[in-house]
């Protein structure tokens, strides 16, 4: 059944589209879980053992979805290049995610602080890369509206990620903290709650758009499978 071509959808097989749906499900749940796991370390919440588990679990879901979807349309060079970039960034986030817990326990260690700094920058780049990957995927599926939405979401994600990066760099330059760890700990201060909420909203928007797009693409893939069963 895996090799049965879908009528009206050249180059697609039933197994290919089913795999895309499973991969998109992993991305859909991995994005909010990773955001929640990362944000806990910068909010004034009661620490728990889950802080050591949630970041790797969330990034594992993302990496699994990106690796699994790589089986789809291997011959499409543009699609595979965009996907490969997201896969590399996902593996980078997975490798760095344990440093969130280590830094929260030993914030005075410069190595842990630098690793968390790279993790935060990489997360913003990862969001932009995933939005591009979803846009490339939408271009191969038989739904013009999904393709148009994906391109719009990718553009907005790029703008929002650049805004968050610019705000962070501006604050770092303006405040001139003694160490990177001191700067990373600023969101935990009560006086920073307003800025904290503003930055979280900026980050939440591209995550929400990516989740909406993954759900839309899942519906498109389900529609393709439904057409095949008729």
Secondary structure, DSSP 8 states (H G I E B T S, - for coil): -TT-B-TTSTT-BHHHHHHHHHHHHHHHHHHHHHHHHHHHTTSS----THHHHHHHHHHHHHHHHHHHGGGTTTT-HHHHHHHHHHHHHHHHHHHHHHHHHHHHH-TT-HHHHHHHHHHHHHHHHHHHHHHHHHHHHHHHSS-HHHHHHHHHHHHHHHHHHHHHHHHHHHHHHHH--SSHHHHHTGGGSGGGHHHHHHHHHHHHHHHHHHHHHHHHHHHHHHHHHHHHH-
